[in-house]
Amino acid sequence: MAAGWTRRTFDADGVTEHPVGPNFQRLRSEFGGAVVLALDVSGSMSGDRIRKAVEGCHRFVEEAADAGYSVGVILWHHGIEDDVAPSSDPRAARGLLDRARASGGNKAVPFLTKAHEQLMALDVGDRVVAIFGDGDLGPQAAAERKAAELVADGIRILTCGLGEGSARELATISTEEAAPRTATNDTLADSIASMAQGLTLKKSSR
């Protein structure tokens, strides 16, 4: 043994443990993410609109899952039509999207409340709500107050509206700094899918 040799201890996260140890859960919490995709299924979304919107949502779910996010879906109108909580397995989210049907009016507070509960129940590093709507938020002051509660808890809000009026109203609760994301009847699927670009910061940190 050479003179001056000193025994040293090297510490590292045990990410190769099998079965998975506590370090895996800690690292997954630090680097993982969860997103709730809220799709407007009010009556004005009937016909070709709902078909195109579902197509765009499927693409969003695929991109989010590929980026390492757990994905949930809420179908909303004046209340909540149906929902699935965020999961690392996107099959339930996809199945719910395929059952989407248009009816009802618009009110944002119920789905914002549900998304808030679902995301705060998860120990993840990035929490996101991605919202598509083709109308208004319902009572706007109440929606803005509820959105502020989500933001105070570190939840990011991405939005996409069909038409300039809807896009501007949804943008009042968005945390994005870019211009309101605006869809047209022709670009509906692409515009909804483009909200996944808001998840690219998490992709680059992986």
C-alpha positions, 0 to 999 in steps of 0.5 A: 500500500503506497504511503499517503493512501487514505481510505475514502467513501464515495456516495451516490444515489442508488439508482441501480438497486433491485428491487427499487429502493427509496432513492428511486422515488426521491429522484423520480419526484425531483425530475418527474412531472404530471399534467392534466389535460382539460378538454372543453366538451361543451355543446358548441364543440359538437360535430367536426370540432370534437373529432379534431380536438380529440385527435389533438389531445391524443397527440398531446398525451403521446408527447407528454408521456414520451417526455416522462409525464404522468398524464390525466384528462378532464372533460369539462363543460359547466361541470365535469363530464368525466376524468381520469387522474394522472398516471404514467400509463396513458391508456386510461387517458386515451380511452376517456378521450375516445368517449368524449361527447359534446354537451352543456355550457362553460364553467372553469372553476369545477375542472380547475378545482379537480385538477388542483386536487389531482396534481397536489396529490402527486410528489413530482417536480413539475405540475401542469394543467393544459386547457383547451376551450372554445368559449369562455371560462364562465364566471371569469373573476371566480375562474381567475381566483381559482387559477391563482390558487393553482399558481400559488402552489407552483402549478403551471397553466398552459392554454389554447382557445378556439378563436381570438376571443376564447384564446384571450380569455383563457390567456388571463389564467395562463402562466405562459408569457407568449401570445395567446395560443389561438386555434382555428377550425382548420388548425384545431388538432395541431394547436391543441397538440402544440401545448406539449411544447410547454413541457419541453423544459422538462424534456431538456432537463432529463 
